[in-house]
Amino acid sequence: MFFFLSKTVDFFLMPLSFILILLVYAWFTKNRSNAKKATLTVLIMLYVLCNAFLVHKAFQWWEYAPRNIADVEGVYDVGIVLTGGMVGLPTPTSDHPGLSRHADRLLQTYLLYKAGKINKILISGADQPRIMKLKLDDGQQSALLLEKWGVPRADILLEGASRNTRQNAVNSAEMLQKQFPGGRFMLITSSFHLRRAVGCFQKAGIDPAVFPADLYGAFRTPTLRDYLRPDPEMFGYAHLLWREWVGYLVYKVMGYC
């Protein structure tokens, strides 16, 4: 039920949904003043959500700061990487995995493993039953890719029952507490997602170290174009961050993080 409700809330609270609702209202309302206000609101939203400077600043404020692998102290028993957009296949008949937009999560996990900072890799997350049956889900394809990169299969653990971040935490915690009691764990996921993920794992009884991956806050000097020119690519990033904010608030209300 929570999964269904979260997806419903997710749809109605997204920026594009707001914009569409306002445009439909502006089209059908007979109050010309209200129509102008709705249209102006849409224009302001589009400008803000497509502004590279503002979107980057929002990510920099929300994301965890990047870390160097060399600065990681000690060795962790398990590195926990959360699935979601890491690996994709061009067709179901392809004989090798392909990388997707959040593949940096997997890459940073692999680099931590090769650097000797983590001893084992736990990939947590499920997909649609049909995809899972075909072994085309993020978890199993990520494991296959890690094996191709030279990681022994014995060092790769799969948790393939979780459909959201809370389940990632609860199911992973159950596995880790059984197999590695008193162990040291590191959580690797997209930097914008870390706040919610860390809170969920702490609620589940695991207090992991963190390693941010997949950062979107550009650490560069903004140009005049960043301030003034709307960038349609930024809208997608803004949507991603807004969705995470909504998810974080919902999880807080539900007591999941």
Sequence and secondary structure as in RCSB ss.txt:
>XXXX:A:sequence
MFFFLSKTVDFFLMPLSFILILLVYAWFTKNRSNAKKATLTVLIMLYVLCNAFLVHKAFQWWEYAPRNIADVEGV
YDVGIVLTGGMVGLPTPTSDHPGLSRHADRLLQTYLLYKAGKINKILISGADQPRIMKLKLDDGQQSALLLEKWG
VPRADILLEGASRNTRQNAVNSAEMLQKQFPGGRFMLITSSFHLRRAVGCFQKAGIDPAVFPADLYGAFRTPTLR
DYLRPDPEMFGYAHLLWREWVGYLVYKVMGYC
>XXXX:A:secstr
 HHHHHHHHHHHTSHHHHHHHHHHHHHH S HHHHHHHHHHHHHHHHHHTBHHHHHHHHHHHS     GGG  S 
EEEEEEE SSSEE SSTT SS EE TTTHHHHHHHHHHHTTSEEEEEEE    HHHHHTT SHHHHHHHHHHHTT
  GGGEEEE   SSHHHHHHHHHHHHHHHSTT  EEEEEEGGGHHHHHHHHHHTT   EEEEES  S  S   HH
HHHSB HHHHHHHHHHHHHHHHHHHHHHHT  
